[in-house]
C-alpha cells in the first residue's frame, strides 16, 4: 500500500511558489506549518476565493458508530430540498481548498458536505512529511470506515435540508479513488473523480480498488485525469476503461477526460500543479455531469 501511495503523492511535491508564500487558512482550523510542508508550496496569489455571503457554511458533526465525524458544509442560505454533493478530501484533510470547493458547489445550488475522513486516525495538518503522513494516518484508514462515514454524511444531509435522492460525490486524489469506490456501493446518482488512483495492491484496509469494482458501479463516474500525472500512468486508465466496458449500465455510461500535459492535482489552485484551463473545463464538465445524471 505504501508503494502505491508514494507513486501518487510523489506527484504532489512542490515546485516554485510566489513571494506571498503560505497564507491561506483551513476550513476548520488555522493552516499549520505541517500542512504547508506536506501539501507543497502554496500559491496564495492565484488561489480562488469563493465568498460565503448568501450561504450557510461552517463545521457540523454527525455520529457514526459512536464517533462524531466533523465535516464542513456549505449550502444556499434558507433553502431546503437541495441536491447534495459529497466532497472528498485529498490526503491533506479538509482544509481551505476543500472548503472553497464546497462553497463553489453551494453557489451552484447544492448542499455540499466534506467530512473529515481521517479524524479517527489523526490530524493531517500536523504533518510536515508526506511519508510520515502516509505511514501514520493514510494507510490506517479502512475503506469500510470511509464508506460508513459517507453514508452518515448523507443521513445528516437528509435531516438538514438535503434531497438525498439527488446525491452525487466528487473527490480529489485520495478522494478520487474513494469516489469510484462509493459509486460502486453508495446511494448516489453520479460521481466525478479527479485523478484518483485506479489500481493497487490489496491490503486489510484497502481490499479493493476502483478497477476491481468497476463492473459493479451503481452510478456513472466521470474521471478527470492528466496525461502528465506521474502517479497515475495512462495504462491504468486503459485498464479501467476495459473493466467499465464489460460492466453494469452505470459502468458503461462512465467516461474519462484526459487533459494533455496536465499534472496530478491540476485542480488544486493553491499548489503549483494548478492548471487553469483543465481545472475550469473539468469543473464545467463536473457540473454538467451532475445535471445530466439527476444531481441537480
The 8 nearest C-alpha neighbors of each residue, nearest first, counted from 0:
[[1, 3, 2, 200, 4, 202, 138, 199],
 [2, 0, 4, 3, 5, 133, 138, 134],
 [1, 3, 5, 0, 4, 6, 7, 200],
 [4, 2, 0, 1, 6, 5, 199, 7],
 [5, 3, 1, 7, 6, 2, 8, 0],
 [4, 6, 8, 2, 7, 3, 9, 1],
 [7, 5, 230, 4, 3, 9, 8, 2],
 [8, 6, 230, 4, 5, 9, 10, 231],
 [7, 9, 11, 10, 5, 6, 4, 230],
 [10, 8, 11, 6, 5, 12, 7, 230],
 [9, 11, 8, 12, 229, 230, 7, 263],
 [12, 10, 8, 9, 13, 39, 263, 38],
 [13, 11, 39, 10, 9, 14, 8, 38],
 [14, 12, 39, 40, 11, 271, 15, 270],
 [13, 15, 271, 16, 12, 40, 39, 272],
 [16, 14, 271, 13, 17, 40, 42, 270],
 [17, 15, 42, 40, 41, 14, 20, 271],
 [16, 18, 19, 20, 42, 44, 15, 43],
 [17, 19, 20, 16, 44, 42, 43, 21],
 [18, 20, 17, 43, 21, 44, 22, 42],
 [21, 19, 18, 17, 41, 22, 43, 16],
 [20, 22, 41, 23, 43, 35, 19, 40],
 [23, 21, 20, 43, 24, 19, 41, 30],
 [22, 24, 21, 43, 30, 25, 95, 41],
 [25, 23, 30, 29, 95, 26, 22, 28],
 [24, 26, 95, 94, 30, 28, 29, 27],
 [25, 27, 95, 94, 98, 28, 24, 93],
 [26, 28, 25, 58, 94, 29, 71, 93],
 [27, 29, 25, 26, 30, 24, 94, 31],
 [30, 28, 24, 25, 31, 27, 26, 23],
 [29, 31, 24, 25, 28, 34, 23, 32],
 [32, 30, 33, 34, 124, 29, 125, 35],
 [31, 33, 35, 34, 36, 30, 127, 125],
 [32, 34, 127, 126, 125, 36, 31, 124],
 [35, 33, 124, 37, 31, 36, 32, 38],
 [36, 34, 32, 38, 33, 37, 39, 40],
 [37, 35, 127, 33, 34, 39, 38, 32],
 [38, 36, 127, 34, 129, 128, 35, 39],
 [39, 37, 35, 36, 34, 91, 40, 11],
 [38, 40, 13, 36, 12, 37, 35, 41],
 [39, 41, 13, 16, 270, 42, 35, 38],
 [40, 42, 21, 269, 270, 43, 20, 39],
 [43, 41, 269, 270, 44, 16, 45, 17],
 [42, 44, 46, 45, 41, 22, 269, 19],
 [43, 45, 42, 46, 19, 17, 20, 18],
 [46, 44, 43, 42, 47, 268, 269, 270],
 [47, 45, 43, 269, 268, 44, 48, 42],
 [48, 46, 49, 45, 268, 99, 269, 96],
 [49, 47, 46, 50, 99, 96, 45, 103],
 [48, 50, 99, 102, 103, 47, 51, 100],
 [51, 49, 52, 48, 102, 99, 54, 53],
 [50, 52, 54, 53, 49, 102, 56, 55],
 [53, 51, 54, 50, 55, 76, 49, 75],
 [52, 54, 76, 51, 75, 55, 106, 50],
 [55, 53, 75, 76, 51, 52, 74, 56],
 [54, 56, 76, 74, 73, 75, 53, 57],
 [57, 55, 73, 72, 54, 74, 51, 58],
 [58, 56, 71, 72, 59, 73, 55, 26],
 [57, 59, 71, 70, 72, 27, 69, 60],
 [58, 60, 70, 69, 71, 57, 61, 72],
 [61, 59, 69, 68, 67, 70, 62, 58],
 [60, 62, 67, 68, 155, 63, 69, 59],
 [61, 63, 67, 66, 65, 68, 64, 60],
 [62, 64, 66, 65, 151, 148, 67, 61],
 [65, 63, 66, 62, 67, 147, 148, 151],
 [64, 66, 63, 62, 67, 68, 61, 119],
 [67, 65, 63, 62, 64, 68, 119, 61],
 [68, 66, 62, 61, 60, 69, 63, 65],
 [67, 69, 60, 61, 62, 66, 70, 115],
 [70, 68, 60, 115, 59, 114, 67, 58],
 [69, 71, 114, 113, 59, 115, 58, 60],
 [72, 70, 58, 113, 57, 112, 59, 114],
 [71, 73, 112, 56, 111, 57, 113, 58],
 [72, 74, 56, 111, 102, 55, 105, 101],
 [73, 75, 110, 105, 55, 54, 109, 76],
 [76, 74, 54, 105, 55, 78, 53, 108],
 [77, 75, 54, 55, 53, 78, 74, 56],
 [76, 78, 75, 79, 55, 54, 74, 53],
 [79, 77, 76, 75, 160, 80, 81, 74],
 [78, 80, 160, 81, 161, 77, 159, 162],
 [79, 81, 162, 161, 160, 82, 78, 157],
 [80, 82, 161, 162, 79, 109, 110, 160],
 [81, 83, 165, 162, 109, 295, 166, 161],
 [84, 82, 166, 110, 109, 111, 161, 163],
 [85, 83, 167, 111, 168, 166, 86, 110],
 [84, 86, 168, 112, 111, 113, 169, 167],
 [87, 85, 113, 169, 170, 112, 168, 84],
 [88, 86, 170, 174, 113, 169, 85, 171],
 [89, 87, 174, 92, 93, 171, 170, 97],
 [88, 90, 173, 91, 171, 172, 174, 92],
 [91, 89, 92, 173, 88, 137, 123, 172],
 [92, 90, 89, 123, 124, 38, 34, 93],
 [93, 91, 88, 90, 94, 89, 123, 115],
 [92, 94, 97, 88, 115, 26, 98, 95],
 [95, 93, 25, 26, 97, 96, 92, 98],
 [94, 96, 25, 26, 98, 97, 24, 99],
 [97, 95, 99, 98, 94, 100, 269, 267],
 [96, 98, 100, 99, 95, 94, 93, 101],
 [99, 97, 95, 101, 100, 96, 26, 94],
 [98, 100, 102, 96, 101, 97, 49, 95],
 [99, 101, 97, 103, 98, 102, 96, 104],
 [100, 102, 98, 104, 111, 99, 103, 73],
 [103, 101, 105, 99, 104, 100, 73, 106],
 [104, 102, 100, 106, 101, 105, 99, 49],
 [103, 105, 107, 101, 102, 106, 109, 111],
 [106, 104, 109, 74, 102, 108, 107, 103],
 [105, 107, 103, 108, 104, 102, 75, 109],
 [108, 106, 104, 105, 109, 103, 286, 102],
 [109, 107, 105, 106, 75, 104, 110, 81],
 [110, 108, 105, 82, 104, 83, 111, 81],
 [109, 111, 74, 83, 105, 81, 73, 82],
 [112, 110, 84, 101, 73, 72, 109, 83],
 [111, 113, 72, 85, 71, 86, 114, 84],
 [112, 114, 86, 71, 70, 87, 85, 72],
 [115, 113, 70, 116, 69, 112, 71, 68],
 [116, 114, 70, 118, 117, 69, 93, 92],
 [115, 117, 114, 118, 145, 148, 92, 68],
 [118, 116, 120, 119, 115, 121, 140, 92],
 [119, 117, 121, 120, 115, 116, 122, 68],
 [120, 118, 117, 121, 116, 66, 68, 140],
 [121, 119, 117, 118, 136, 140, 139, 122],
 [122, 120, 118, 119, 117, 136, 123, 135],
 [121, 123, 124, 125, 118, 117, 120, 92],
 [124, 122, 91, 125, 126, 92, 121, 132],
 [123, 125, 34, 33, 122, 126, 31, 91],
 [126, 124, 33, 123, 122, 34, 31, 127],
 [127, 125, 33, 124, 123, 128, 132, 34],
 [126, 128, 33, 36, 37, 34, 125, 129],
 [129, 127, 37, 131, 130, 126, 132, 36],
 [128, 130, 132, 37, 131, 133, 127, 126],
 [131, 129, 133, 132, 128, 134, 5, 1],
 [132, 130, 134, 133, 128, 129, 135, 126],
 [131, 133, 129, 135, 130, 134, 136, 126],
 [134, 132, 137, 130, 131, 136, 135, 138],
 [133, 135, 131, 132, 138, 136, 130, 137],
 [136, 134, 132, 133, 131, 137, 139, 138],
 [135, 137, 139, 132, 120, 133, 138, 134],
 [136, 138, 133, 139, 140, 134, 132, 135],
 [137, 139, 140, 134, 136, 133, 135, 0],
 [138, 140, 136, 137, 141, 204, 135, 120],
 [139, 141, 137, 138, 204, 142, 136, 117],
 [142, 140, 204, 144, 143, 139, 205, 145],
 [141, 143, 145, 144, 205, 204, 146, 140],
 [144, 142, 146, 141, 145, 147, 204, 205],
 [145, 143, 147, 141, 142, 146, 148, 140],
 [144, 146, 142, 148, 143, 147, 149, 116],
 [145, 147, 143, 149, 148, 144, 142, 150],
 [148, 146, 150, 144, 149, 145, 151, 143],
 [147, 149, 151, 145, 150, 146, 144, 152],
 [150, 148, 152, 146, 151, 147, 145, 153],
 [149, 151, 147, 153, 148, 152, 146, 154],
 [152, 150, 148, 154, 149, 153, 63, 155],
 [153, 151, 149, 155, 154, 150, 156, 148],
 [152, 154, 156, 150, 155, 151, 157, 149],
 [155, 153, 151, 157, 152, 156, 150, 158],
 [156, 154, 152, 158, 153, 157, 151, 159],
 [155, 157, 161, 153, 159, 158, 154, 152],
 [158, 156, 161, 154, 155, 159, 163, 162],
 [157, 159, 155, 156, 160, 154, 161, 153],
 [160, 158, 156, 157, 161, 155, 79, 154],
 [159, 161, 79, 80, 158, 157, 81, 156],
 [160, 162, 81, 157, 156, 80, 159, 163],
 [161, 163, 80, 82, 81, 164, 165, 157],
 [164, 162, 166, 165, 157, 161, 83, 153],
 [163, 165, 162, 166, 187, 82, 188, 186],
 [166, 164, 294, 163, 82, 162, 293, 83],
 [167, 165, 83, 163, 187, 294, 84, 164],
 [166, 168, 84, 189, 187, 190, 188, 294],
 [169, 167, 85, 190, 84, 86, 178, 191],
 [168, 170, 191, 86, 190, 192, 178, 87],
 [171, 169, 174, 87, 175, 192, 86, 178],
 [170, 172, 175, 174, 193, 89, 173, 88],
 [173, 171, 195, 175, 174, 194, 89, 193],
 [174, 172, 89, 175, 176, 90, 195, 171],
 [175, 173, 170, 171, 87, 177, 172, 88],
 [195, 174, 176, 192, 170, 171, 172, 178],
 [175, 177, 195, 196, 174, 178, 179, 173],
 [176, 178, 174, 180, 175, 179, 181, 173],
 [179, 177, 175, 181, 176, 180, 192, 170],
 [178, 180, 182, 176, 177, 181, 209, 183],
 [181, 179, 177, 183, 182, 178, 209, 176],
 [180, 182, 185, 183, 184, 178, 179, 177],
 [181, 183, 218, 179, 180, 184, 185, 216],
 [184, 182, 216, 217, 181, 180, 215, 185],
 [183, 185, 181, 182, 217, 186, 180, 216],
 [186, 184, 181, 182, 187, 183, 150, 146],
 [185, 187, 188, 184, 166, 182, 150, 217],
 [188, 186, 166, 167, 185, 189, 218, 182],
 [187, 189, 218, 167, 166, 292, 165, 294],
 [190, 188, 218, 167, 219, 187, 220, 292],
 [189, 191, 220, 168, 167, 169, 178, 221],
 [190, 192, 169, 221, 220, 222, 285, 168],
 [193, 191, 175, 222, 170, 169, 178, 195],
 [192, 194, 171, 223, 175, 195, 170, 222],
 [195, 193, 224, 172, 223, 175, 192, 171],
 [175, 194, 196, 176, 172, 193, 173, 192],
 [195, 197, 176, 198, 231, 194, 172, 175],
 [198, 196, 209, 210, 208, 195, 176, 235],
 [199, 197, 208, 210, 196, 209, 235, 200],
 [200, 198, 3, 208, 201, 197, 0, 196],
 [199, 201, 0, 202, 198, 3, 206, 205],
 [200, 202, 206, 205, 207, 199, 203, 0],
 [203, 201, 205, 206, 204, 200, 0, 207],
 [202, 204, 205, 206, 201, 141, 142, 139],
 [203, 205, 141, 202, 142, 206, 140, 139],
 [206, 204, 202, 207, 142, 203, 201, 141],
 [207, 205, 201, 202, 203, 204, 208, 200],
 [208, 206, 205, 211, 201, 209, 212, 202],
 [207, 209, 211, 210, 198, 197, 199, 212],
 [208, 210, 197, 212, 211, 179, 213, 180],
 [209, 211, 213, 239, 212, 208, 197, 198],
 [210, 212, 208, 209, 213, 207, 214, 198],
 [213, 211, 209, 215, 210, 214, 183, 216],
 [214, 212, 210, 243, 215, 216, 209, 211],
 [246, 213, 215, 243, 247, 212, 250, 216],
 [216, 214, 212, 213, 183, 247, 246, 217],
 [217, 215, 183, 250, 218, 213, 249, 182],
 [216, 218, 183, 249, 182, 215, 184, 219],
 [217, 219, 189, 249, 188, 182, 216, 187],
 [220, 218, 249, 253, 189, 252, 250, 190],
 [221, 219, 190, 253, 191, 189, 222, 218],
 [220, 222, 191, 254, 253, 255, 192, 190],
 [221, 223, 255, 192, 191, 193, 254, 220],
 [224, 222, 193, 256, 194, 255, 257, 192],
 [225, 223, 257, 194, 256, 193, 258, 222],
 [226, 224, 261, 258, 257, 262, 228, 227],
 [225, 227, 259, 260, 228, 261, 258, 257],
 [228, 226, 262, 260, 261, 225, 229, 259],
 [229, 227, 262, 263, 225, 230, 226, 231],
 [230, 228, 10, 231, 227, 232, 263, 262],
 [229, 231, 7, 6, 228, 10, 232, 9],
 [230, 232, 228, 229, 196, 233, 7, 235],
 [233, 231, 234, 235, 230, 229, 228, 236],
 [232, 234, 236, 235, 231, 237, 226, 228],
 [233, 235, 237, 236, 232, 238, 231, 239],
 [236, 234, 238, 237, 233, 232, 239, 197],
 [235, 237, 233, 239, 234, 238, 240, 232],
 [236, 238, 234, 240, 235, 239, 241, 233],
 [239, 237, 235, 241, 236, 240, 234, 242],
 [238, 240, 242, 236, 210, 237, 241, 243],
 [239, 241, 237, 243, 242, 238, 244, 236],
 [242, 240, 244, 238, 239, 243, 237, 245],
 [241, 243, 239, 240, 244, 245, 213, 214],
 [244, 242, 250, 240, 246, 214, 213, 241],
 [243, 245, 251, 241, 242, 246, 240, 250],
 [246, 244, 243, 242, 214, 241, 251, 247],
 [214, 245, 247, 243, 250, 244, 251, 215],
 [246, 248, 250, 249, 214, 215, 251, 216],
 [247, 249, 251, 250, 252, 246, 216, 217],
 [250, 248, 219, 252, 218, 247, 251, 217],
 [251, 249, 243, 247, 216, 253, 246, 252],
 [250, 252, 248, 244, 249, 253, 243, 246],
 [251, 253, 249, 250, 219, 248, 254, 220],
 [254, 252, 219, 220, 250, 251, 221, 249],
 [255, 253, 221, 222, 252, 220, 256, 219],
 [256, 254, 222, 221, 223, 257, 253, 224],
 [255, 257, 223, 222, 224, 258, 254, 221],
 [258, 256, 224, 225, 226, 223, 255, 259],
 [257, 259, 225, 261, 226, 224, 260, 256],
 [258, 260, 226, 261, 225, 257, 227, 262],
 [259, 261, 227, 226, 258, 262, 225, 228],
 [260, 262, 225, 227, 259, 258, 226, 265],
 [263, 261, 228, 227, 225, 265, 272, 264],
 [262, 264, 228, 265, 10, 225, 194, 272],
 [265, 263, 267, 266, 272, 262, 273, 172],
 [264, 266, 273, 274, 272, 263, 267, 262],
 [265, 267, 278, 264, 273, 268, 274, 277],
 [268, 266, 273, 264, 269, 265, 270, 272],
 [267, 269, 273, 46, 270, 266, 47, 45],
 [268, 270, 42, 41, 46, 267, 43, 271],
 [271, 269, 41, 272, 42, 268, 273, 267],
 [270, 272, 273, 14, 42, 15, 13, 16],
 [271, 273, 265, 270, 264, 262, 274, 263],
 [274, 272, 265, 268, 267, 271, 266, 270],
 [275, 273, 265, 276, 277, 278, 272, 266],
 [274, 276, 278, 277, 279, 273, 266, 265],
 [275, 277, 279, 278, 274, 280, 281, 273],
 [276, 278, 280, 279, 281, 275, 274, 258],
 [279, 277, 266, 275, 281, 276, 280, 274],
 [280, 278, 282, 276, 281, 277, 275, 283],
 [281, 279, 277, 283, 282, 278, 276, 284],
 [282, 280, 284, 278, 279, 283, 277, 285],
 [281, 283, 285, 279, 284, 280, 278, 286],
 [284, 282, 280, 286, 285, 281, 287, 279],
 [283, 285, 281, 287, 282, 286, 288, 280],
 [286, 284, 282, 288, 283, 287, 281, 191],
 [285, 287, 289, 283, 288, 284, 290, 282],
 [286, 288, 290, 284, 289, 285, 291, 283],
 [289, 287, 285, 291, 286, 290, 284, 292],
 [288, 290, 294, 286, 292, 287, 291, 293],
 [291, 289, 287, 295, 294, 293, 288, 292],
 [292, 290, 288, 289, 293, 287, 294, 295],
 [293, 291, 289, 290, 294, 189, 288, 188],
 [292, 294, 290, 295, 291, 165, 289, 188],
 [293, 295, 165, 289, 290, 166, 292, 82],
 [294, 290, 82, 293, 289, 165, 109, 108]]
